[in-house]
Structure formats: structure tokens, C-alpha cells
Amino acid sequence: MDIISKNSYTLKKVENNSYYLFNLIKRDIPSSIFSSLNYKFFNNIIKEKIIHLYTIQYQKKISAVITVTTVKNLKKLKYKIFFFYFFNPIKFFLNIVKIMKSLVRSSSANFDKRYLHLLNLVIFKKKFMNVSLKKKDQIINFFFKNILKIFKTKILFLCFEKKNIKAHKFYSRNKFIVYNKNKNLIFVKKRIN
């Protein structure tokens, strides 16, 4: 993939050597389903192109980590996760609460190929200290737009926990529309042209 740049920040696709990024996601998004899986599983689904992993970098240092999947691949991902736990029952029982919560995370029944699912977004605030909040949002939205172009999609959708105040502020500020809610989660989407 060609490197896409804006304001000295660059978007790069990661297809190998993702161990460090896997651990960043686990550390910064403990509610992510990946935090109860293992690196081998994560690496395999990247190799199989079920999920796609990107970094935003500033001066060759990671400023943000993004993972996405298509609606079609979201179904494949669920099957892969099911089989992972089927063959790792101890992990299943150790993470049963997290697994049950993750089952209600997907609210994409009416979505089609125009939609892309944002699985994870980790932003390292310190790496954006040299720009205003507005500029930081513009940079991230610029890269969202380019990721959508790669997949020939138009709409980004995701969910986050209601208690995640940072996510709530970011997605509200960036005009993501709430399309569903449940007891613990908020589901949002945004058309980015």
C-alpha cells in the first residue's frame, strides 16, 4: 500500500510484525475481544485479511492504531472466534463475561458493502500535542476517509462502551450519528465523503 500523508502524519498498513500493536490494543482497550484471544489468532486473521491493521505515525513513532473489517468479514471473524474458544475451552470459561458482552457488540444486520466496521481505534494523545484538537480530529478523519476509499466503502460504523467518556467525546465531536443503544453500548456511524 502507498503511504498516505497529512501534516507530517502518515498512514501505514501493517501486515506482519504486529505483536507490539496487538499488546497496545490489549492494554488500551481491555474490553476488546482481542484482549481475551492470543497473538497467534490476531496475526492469523491479519494474514487471512479478515481484519486490516493500520498505524498513524508521526516522525516514525506510532500516534494511533486502527483495525477495521468489512461487513462480510465480520461474519467470518465471529466464526473464527467461535472456533478459537471451541478448541480453547479453558480460555472460554476464563473470559465468559467478556465473550457474552462481545456477542451484543455487533449491530450490523441491515448493513451492506457500503459499510466498514471500525473494530479498534487507539489514539496516543501525546503524539498529537503539537496540533490543536480540531487539527487532530481533521487528521484522523482524513485517514478514515482514505481507509474507506481503500475498501470502496462510504460509511464507518462501530460501538463503544457507555462508560468510555473519551470515545463518547471523540465520536460526538466528529459528528458520528448514534443509531442504536443498549444497556452498556452505544452504536454510531458516519458517512465520510
C-alpha positions as CSV (number, residue, x, y, z in Angstrom):
1,M,0.0,0.0,0.0
2,D,1.2,3.5,-0.8
3,I,1.9,5.6,2.3
4,I,-0.7,8.4,2.7
5,S,0.4,11.6,4.5
6,K,-1.1,14.7,6.0
7,N,0.5,17.3,8.2
8,S,3.6,15.1,8.7
9,Y,1.4,12.2,9.9
10,T,1.4,9.0,7.8
11,L,-0.9,6.1,7.5
12,K,0.7,2.7,7.1
13,K,-0.8,-0.7,6.6
14,V,0.7,-3.4,8.9
15,E,0.7,-6.9,7.6
16,N,3.4,-8.5,9.8
17,N,5.4,-7.9,13.0
18,S,2.2,-6.9,14.7
19,Y,2.9,-8.3,18.2
20,Y,3.7,-4.8,19.7
21,L,0.4,-3.4,18.2
22,F,-1.6,-6.4,19.5
23,N,-0.3,-5.6,23.0
24,L,-1.1,-1.9,22.6
25,I,-4.7,-2.8,21.7
26,K,-5.0,-5.2,24.7
27,R,-3.6,-2.6,27.1
28,D,-5.6,0.4,25.9
29,I,-8.9,-1.3,25.0
30,P,-9.2,-4.1,27.7
31,S,-12.9,-4.5,26.6
32,S,-11.8,-5.5,23.1
33,I,-12.4,-9.2,22.2
34,F,-8.8,-9.4,21.2
35,S,-7.7,-8.9,24.8
36,S,-9.1,-12.4,25.6
37,L,-7.7,-14.0,22.5
38,N,-4.0,-14.6,21.7
39,Y,-1.4,-13.1,19.4
40,K,-1.4,-16.1,17.1
41,F,-5.1,-15.7,16.5
42,F,-4.7,-12.0,15.8
43,N,-1.8,-12.5,13.5
44,N,-3.6,-15.2,11.5
45,I,-6.7,-13.1,10.9
46,I,-4.5,-10.3,9.6
47,K,-2.7,-12.7,7.3
48,E,-6.0,-14.0,6.1
49,K,-7.2,-10.4,5.5
50,I,-10.2,-10.8,7.8
51,I,-9.2,-7.7,9.7
52,H,-6.9,-4.9,8.5
53,L,-4.4,-3.2,10.7
54,Y,-3.1,0.4,10.2
55,T,-1.0,2.8,12.1
56,I,-0.8,6.6,12.0
57,Q,2.8,7.7,12.6
58,Y,4.5,10.9,13.3
59,Q,8.2,11.1,12.9
60,K,8.2,7.3,12.6
61,K,6.5,6.9,16.0
62,I,3.1,5.4,16.4
63,S,0.4,8.0,17.0
64,A,-2.7,5.8,16.6
65,V,-3.7,2.2,15.8
66,I,-6.7,1.4,13.7
67,T,-8.3,-2.0,12.9
68,V,-11.2,-2.5,10.5
69,T,-13.1,-5.2,8.9
70,T,-15.8,-5.4,6.2
71,V,-19.4,-6.5,6.9
72,K,-18.7,-9.7,5.1
73,N,-15.6,-10.4,7.0
74,L,-17.2,-9.6,10.3
75,K,-19.2,-12.8,9.9
76,K,-16.0,-14.7,9.2
77,L,-14.4,-13.2,12.3
78,K,-17.3,-14.4,14.5
79,Y,-16.8,-17.9,13.2
80,K,-13.1,-17.8,13.8
81,I,-13.6,-16.6,17.4
82,F,-16.2,-19.3,18.0
83,F,-13.8,-22.0,16.8
84,F,-11.0,-20.5,18.8
85,Y,-13.0,-20.8,22.0
86,F,-14.3,-24.2,21.0
87,F,-10.7,-25.6,20.9
88,N,-9.7,-23.5,23.9
89,P,-12.4,-24.2,26.5
90,I,-10.3,-23.0,29.4
91,K,-9.9,-19.6,27.8
92,F,-13.7,-19.6,27.1
93,F,-14.5,-20.1,30.8
94,L,-12.0,-17.6,32.0
95,N,-13.4,-14.9,29.7
96,I,-17.1,-15.9,29.6
97,V,-18.3,-12.4,30.8
98,K,-16.3,-10.6,28.1
99,I,-17.4,-13.0,25.4
100,M,-21.1,-12.6,26.4
101,K,-20.7,-8.8,26.2
102,S,-19.0,-9.1,22.8
103,L,-21.9,-11.0,21.4
104,V,-24.1,-8.0,21.7
105,R,-21.5,-5.6,20.2
106,S,-22.4,-6.3,16.6
107,S,-25.5,-4.4,15.4
108,S,-25.0,-4.6,11.7
109,A,-27.9,-6.7,10.5
110,N,-29.0,-4.2,7.9
111,F,-25.5,-3.1,6.7
112,D,-24.1,-3.9,3.3
113,K,-20.9,-3.4,1.4
114,R,-21.1,0.4,1.7
115,Y,-20.2,0.0,5.4
116,L,-16.8,-0.6,7.1
117,H,-16.6,-1.7,10.7
118,L,-14.1,0.1,12.9
119,L,-13.0,-2.5,15.4
120,N,-10.4,-0.6,17.3
121,L,-9.1,3.0,17.5
122,V,-6.3,3.7,19.9
123,I,-5.1,7.4,19.9
124,F,-1.9,8.4,21.7
125,K,-2.7,11.9,22.9
126,K,1.0,12.8,23.5
127,K,1.8,12.2,19.8
128,F,-0.7,15.0,18.9
129,M,0.5,17.6,21.4
130,N,1.9,19.7,18.6
131,V,-1.5,20.2,17.0
132,S,-4.9,21.6,18.1
133,L,-7.8,19.3,19.0
134,K,-9.6,20.4,15.8
135,K,-6.5,19.6,13.7
136,K,-6.0,16.2,15.4
137,D,-9.6,15.3,14.5
138,Q,-9.1,16.5,10.9
139,I,-6.0,14.3,10.6
140,I,-7.8,11.2,11.9
141,N,-10.9,11.8,9.8
142,F,-8.6,12.3,6.7
143,F,-7.2,8.9,7.3
144,F,-10.6,7.4,8.0
145,K,-11.7,8.7,4.6
146,N,-8.7,7.2,2.9
147,I,-9.3,3.8,4.6
148,L,-12.9,3.9,3.4
149,K,-11.6,4.6,-0.1
150,I,-9.3,1.5,0.0
151,F,-12.3,-0.7,0.7
152,K,-14.6,1.3,-1.7
153,T,-17.0,2.0,1.1
154,K,-18.6,5.2,2.4
155,I,-19.8,4.7,5.9
156,L,-17.8,3.8,9.1
157,F,-19.7,2.1,12.0
158,L,-18.6,1.0,15.4
159,C,-19.7,0.6,19.0
160,F,-18.1,1.7,22.3
161,E,-19.0,1.3,26.0
162,K,-21.1,4.0,27.5
163,K,-18.6,4.4,30.3
164,N,-15.9,5.2,27.7
165,I,-16.1,9.0,28.0
166,K,-13.1,9.7,25.7
167,A,-14.7,7.7,22.9
168,H,-18.1,9.4,23.5
169,K,-16.4,12.9,23.3
170,F,-14.4,12.0,20.1
171,Y,-17.3,10.5,18.2
172,S,-19.8,13.2,19.2
173,R,-17.3,15.9,18.3
174,N,-16.8,14.3,14.9
175,K,-20.5,14.1,14.2
176,F,-20.9,10.3,14.3
177,I,-24.6,9.5,14.5
178,V,-26.0,7.2,17.2
179,Y,-28.1,4.5,15.5
180,N,-28.6,2.1,18.4
181,K,-28.0,1.7,22.1
182,N,-28.3,-1.0,24.7
183,K,-27.6,-1.2,28.4
184,N,-23.8,-0.9,28.1
185,L,-23.0,0.1,24.5
186,I,-23.5,3.0,22.1
187,F,-23.5,2.2,18.3
188,V,-22.5,5.0,16.0
189,K,-21.9,5.5,12.3
190,K,-20.7,8.3,9.9
191,R,-20.7,8.8,6.2
192,I,-17.3,10.2,5.2
193,N,-17.2,11.7,1.7
